[in-house]
Amino acid sequence: MRVKVSLMGDVCLPRPASMTIHDSLCFEMPTPMMWPPGLALQQNKLTTTVFHKSQFIVLRSHDCGHLIPHVTIPSASPKLPLIIAFSKRKVMFSSSKVKANGAQIACAEIGAPPVPLPMLCCGSPVPLPTGFPSFNSLHTVSVGISIGDIVAGFIAIAMEIVGEILSERLKLTEGGLSGLAAKLLGASTVQEWALKQALGLLAGCARIALTQEGKLKVEVGSGYAGVEASIEYEREGRLKLGAEAHAADLKLGYVYANNPDGTTKHQFTESEGKLDGAESTQYTTTSGTRDRPAEHKRQTTTTRGTVTIRADRPSDTTATSWQQTTTLQADGNATSTTVGYAGASSAAGSWGMPL
């Protein structure tokens, strides 16, 4: 089965007619996949050196993110500021066999076979799987998706919805935090948090069982600030242990990887999100089979997404990326390279063309 890729400029919205339910009827603004507030908070997950139609490609766990404008009916809803501040439009499906920049390609398409692959949109009392990119079916690049990938995505959607329903039915939110405090921490009480984490772990286990790849994580917080611990298993046999902390536009991460060839890797990442892109620096140490350091690498990646007004067309959404890599081998030899990438309208260059 084939699904068309989604790009940073693809406009996505809930169906039908951009309407959702937040206790009452609500109109949500359509947004591009690369939504500036979500990009600055690093909720957007996009390629950095892989392009199609001059644009970054959407990756697994992508979320358009917070601050999507909403209009409630009636418009004077006292919850409207919180609805906007903690909005969500998240990709729930991905191809376990097709990757770019080390991450699975996201899958979301209204006409995908054998069933539509929706994004999960914010809502109350529960989020709803009603979001879709509008025109990605017109793209010429597609990826294969398995039945396991599809089932795993629907299980993840179900677990999020079930978590909200059970929290209400079991009254796990009574006597706890409310309003802004609950949103910032991701739950009103310890019991509600534990339930949602357990359901998330079940969804992760299901994905591993169905696709031979998946990530188990426990997290506290929201897109504005939080911490996370994770275990990730990849099809090639690589096991990763990770920890992450983020606040506003800054993020720190650590990953320990046990590779199939017997080598190990320690990777520290510092990244800063911006309204039009991001800059990240990775410090990686790879050790040989006897835990002897084999390589030290420092790689800085800067990405930008731009819209250029041109005389021959209304606008041209493009993406650019620069990578500077310094590598120190165990024998003391050092190399340093700087490579620029840009989206290109030609077929030969549309998947990453050095400048």
N, C-alpha and C positions, 0 to 999 in steps of 0.2 A: 504494500500500500504506500502511496506517495502523498506527501503533504507539502504545499508550497511554503517556502521560508517567509518569515516576517522581517521587515526592515525597520530601521529607526524612524523613518518618515511615514510609515503606514498609520493611517488614522483608525483608531479603535473606539468602540462605544458599545454600551449595552443594547440589546435588542429586546423588544421592538422600540423604535423611536426614541432611543436613549433614555428610557424610563427604567427606574428601579424602585424598590420599596425600602424606605427608612422609617418604619412605623406608619408612615403615610406615603402617598405617591410622591416621587421625586424625579426631577429631570437632571441628568448628568451631562456635562460638557464633553463632546468628543475630544480626544487628545491624540497626538502622535505617540507612537510607542516610546520615542525618546522625549519624555515629558520633563521639562527643565527642573522642577522641584524634586522629582524622583531621581533625576540624574545627579543633582547636587547632594542628595542624601544617599547616593550610591545604591538605590533600590533598583535602578535600571541595570540589566545584565546584557551587555552587548559585546560583539567581537571588537578587536583592536587592530588586527592586521588581515582580516578576511572581509571582503566586500562583495556586494552585488548591487548593480545600478548605482554605484558611487556611494553606497550607504553601508553602515554597520548592520550586522545581522543579529536578530534577537536570540538570546540563549536561555537555557533552563533557569527557572526560578525568577525570570524577569517580572518586575512589577512596575507599572507606570507610576505608582506611588502616591504620596500624599499631596494634598492641596489641589485636587481636581475640583473645579467649581461645580456646585450643586444648587438647584433651586427647588425647595420643597413646596408642596401644595397642602396647606396654606404656606405662604412664603415667610410667615413670622415664626416659624418653628424655633423654639429656644435651643434645640439640639443642632441647629444648622452649623454653627462654628466648629463643633466637634466632628460633625459628619465630613466637612470639608478638610479639616486638619488631619484626619486619619483615613482618608479615602484609600481605596485599593482597587487595582485592576490587574490581576496576576495571572501569568501563564501557568497552566497546570499540567501540560503535556510536553514531552520532549522525546527525541529520537535517541535511544540508548546506543545505537551503532554509528551515528554520524556526529562528529565533533568538530568544533572550530575553536582555536585558542585553548584547547584542553577541556572544553565544556560542551555538553550536549546541545544540539540545535533545538530551539523551542519550536513547538508545533501548536498552531491555533488557526483554524480555518472553518468557516461556516459551511463550506461545501465539501469538506474532507470525507473520504470514504473510510469505513462504511458508515460512520456517524459523524456529526459535527463535533469539533474539538473546541469547546468554549473556554474563555478566560473566566476566572472567579472575580466577581464584582462585589464591592462593599454593599452591605445592606443590613437592615434590622427588621425583625429579630434575628435573621440569619443572612449570610452572604449568599449570592445566587450565581450559578454558572450561566450567565447570559451575555458575556462580552465577546466581541469578535473584531478582528481587523477587517476593514471594509473591502479592500481591493487586493489583498495579497494573492488571491487566486489568479491574478493577471501576471504574476512574476513567472520567469522562465526557469527558475531554479527550485527544485523540490528535493526532499529527503525521504528516505524510507522510514516507516514507523511500523512497529509490530503490534500484534494483538495484545501482547504483554504490556507494551508502553501505554496503549489506550486504556486497558483495564486498570493499570496502576494509577493513571491520571484521574480516572473516575473514583477510585478508592480514596485518593487524597482529597478530592472535592467532598466526598461523603463524610470523611472524618472531620473536616472543618465544620460542616453543617451540623453533624451529630453532636459535636462538642458544644455548639451554641444551644442546641435544643436541650441537651442533658443538663447544662448549667442552669437553665431556666426551670426545667422540670424538677430537678433535685434541689433547687433553691440554693445553689452553691454561691450565689453572689450576695445573699442577705448578710447584713452586718459587716460587710467589707467596704472597700474603697468604691468610689463612684466618680462619674464625670471624668475630668482631665487626668486625675491620678490613676484611675483604673486603665485608661487608654494608654498612658505612658508606660505602665508596667506590663500591659498585655493581659491582665486579669484582675478581678476584684478581690478575690480571696486566694489563699494558698490551695484550697481544694479545687477551685476552678482552674488554676494554673496547672496543677498536677494532672487533672483530667485531660486538658488540651495537649499537654506534653505527651501523655500516654497514647492518645489517639494519633498524634503526629508520629510517634515511634512505630505504631502499628502500620501506618501508611508507608513509612520508610522500609519496614521489613517486607511488606507486600511488594514494593517496587524491586527490592533485591531478589526476592523469590521469583518474580515474573520476568525480570530483565537481566539478572546477573550484575546489576549495578544499582547503587543507591546510597543514600546518606541518612544517617540517624543523628538527630540533633536535639539538644535541649537549650532553650533560650529564654531570656527574660528581657522585657523591654519592648520598644516599638522602633519604627523607622528613624525616630529622632535620637534615640540613645538606647543601648542595650549590650548584652553580652551573650555569647553562644559557645557551646562545646559540641563537638561533632566527631563521628566516626564515618568514614566513607569507604565503600568498597567498589573497585573498578573491575570491569570485565577481564582485563589483562592480568588480574591477580594482585594488583597494587592495593595496599591498605593505607589509608590516611587518617591520622588523628589531628584534629584541628581545634583552635580556640580563636575567638574573635571578640573585639570590643569596638564599639563605634559611638560617636557622639557628634551630632550635627553633621558637618561635611567631612569629618575626619574618621579614619578607620585604621585599626591595627589588627594584624592577623598573624597566626603562627600555624604551620602545618609540618607534621612529621610524617614522612612517607617511607614505607617498607616496600621496596621494589622487587619484582619477580626475579631479577638477576642477582639478588643478594645484596645490592647496594642500598644505602639509606640516604634520606635527604631531609635537611632541616631548612625551612623557608620562612623568613620573616617578611611581612609586607606592610608598608606604610602607604596609605592612599588618601588623596584629598579630592572630593567631588566639587564640581563647578556647574554652573547653569548650562554651559555649552560643552562639557566634557569632563575629563578627570586626569589626574596625574598620580602615578603609583611608582613606588620603588621597591623592588624585591631583592632581598639578600639571601642567597641560597648556598648552602654547603652540602656537597655530595661526598659521602664516605664509601670506601671500597668494602669488599667482603670481610675485611678484618678491622673495620671501623677506622681505617686510616684515611684522613682527608685526601680526597682525590681532586677536588675542584672547589674554588670559591668564585661565586658569580654575583655581580651587582647589575641589575637591569632596571632602567628607568623608562617608563612608557607614558607618553603624553598623547591624549586623544582629544579631538575636537569634532563637533558636528556643526555645520554651518548651512545657512540658506543664503544664496547669492542671487540678487536680482539681475536679470540679464535682458538685453533688448529683444532677443529672439524668442524668449519664453518668459512666463510670469515669474518663475522661481526655479532654482536648481539646488536641491538638498544634497550636500556632499559630506563626506567624512574624511578626516586626515588623522594620521598617527605617526609618531616618531618614537624610535627605540634606541637607547644607548646602552650597550652591554660591555662590561669590563669583566674579563675572566682571568683568574689566577690558577694555574695548574699546580699540582703537587711538586713538580720539578722546578718551580719558580718562574716558568715562562708565563708572560702576561699578554693578553690581546685585548684590544678595544675597538669596537665597531659602532657606527651610528648609521641607522637605516631609516628612511622615511617611506611611508606608505600613503597612498591616496586612492580614493575610489575613482574609477575611470569608466567612461561611457562605452568604451570598446569592449568587445567580448573577451579579448585576450587579457585585458587588465582588470576586469571587473571583480576578480577574486584576490586583489592585492597586488598593486604595482609599485615597485620601488620608484621613488621620485628621482 
